[in-house]
Amino acid sequence: MNLSSNSNFEGTIDGNISNASGIRVSTEVGNVSVTLDDTSTWTLTADSYVTSFHGNAQNIISNGHTLYVSGTALTGTK
């Protein structure tokens, strides 16, 4: 996932894949890479799990949740 040009994403990445109706169709976790530029933000709505993260952790609004990158909690989020 690439966030750039003042983009804002509010949500979570947890490996549970749901269809448009909200029905879970898979729980298999694949590789998820997130790139966040300096003008964009990600607001977490639950703990999130990604394989790699590129960007400034200050642009992640944690809301009390944690972003895990390859199993390690990312520090420096808001």
N, C-alpha and C positions, 0 to 999 in steps of 0.2 A: 504494500500500500504506500503510495507516495502522496504526501500532503504538501502543497505549495501554493504560492500566490494568495495568501490570506485565507487559506482553507481552514475549516473547522470541522473536526469529527468528534461526535459525542457517541460513545459506545464502548464495546469491549471485544476483545479477540480471545476466545477461550478454547477453540478446537471443536466446539459444538456447531455443526452446520445445520441451519434451518432453512426451509423453503419459504416462499412468500407468505404462506399461511401460518408460519410460526411453528410448523411441525419439524421436530429434529429428524434429520435424515442421515447424519453421520456424527460420530464422536472421534473419528480418527484424526490425529493432529499431524499436519504436514509442516512444511517450512513456510514461515511467515516472516517477511522482512518489512520493516516500517522505516520510511525516510520522511523526516519532518523538517521543513525549512524554517528559517528564523521568523517568518511572517505568519506561520500557521500554528494551530493548537490542536491538541487531542485531550478531550475531557473524558476521563474514565468513568464508567458506570458500574464497574465491577473489576475484580482482579483480572488482569490480562496477561497473556502468554504469547511471546513472539520469539522467533529464532534469532533475529538480529534487529538492532535499532541504530539508526544514523540520524543524529540531530541533537538539539539542545534539550536536555531533560527539563529545563525551566519552562518549556512550552507545553509540558504535560500537566494538566490540572488533575490531581489524583482523587479529589473528593474522598480521601480516606482509604482509597484502594491502592493496590500495588501493581506496577508493571514488572513482569519477570522477563528477562532476556536470557534465553538458554538456561533457564532455571535459577538465575541469580536476580535478586531484587535490584531494580534500577534506583539509584539514589539521586537526589537533587531535583525531584519533581516538586511542583507547587502543592 
